[in-house]
């Protein structure tokens, strides 16, 4: 995680995210730097707009409703059951896609951090 945080620090300070800068930040933080992880992270972030990715990640809780599915006061139980059934069907459909996504994700940042 410290490697990603170092990249975020560099991005926030307007510095280029390269191997030397990333290594310097990690060294300053007292991290035992593994150059292979530094190289992999720099390569993975090469075409990523970090500011956009952070904005997208921050927007996700708001887009999902935030409260975790608590029913509205005076809600119709039948309507709630229908909504839950639709959500379950959507989740099952997403689960099929997730298997393919998990395989593809193994080639990215997940491999860096075990």
Number of C-alpha atoms within 10 A of each C-alpha: 7 13 21 16 13 19 25 18 15 17 15 11 9 9 13 12 20 17 17 13 16 27 22 14 19 20 12 9 11 9 13 9 16 11 13 11 16 22 15 16 21 18 16 14 16 12 8 10 10 15 12 10 11 11 10 11 11 11 11 11 12 10 8 10 10 10 9 8 10 8 11 8 6 6 9 10 10 9 10 14 11 11 12 13 12 12 12 12 12 11 13 12 11 11 12 10 11 14 11 10 11 11 10 11 13 12 11 15 16 11 11 16 11 6
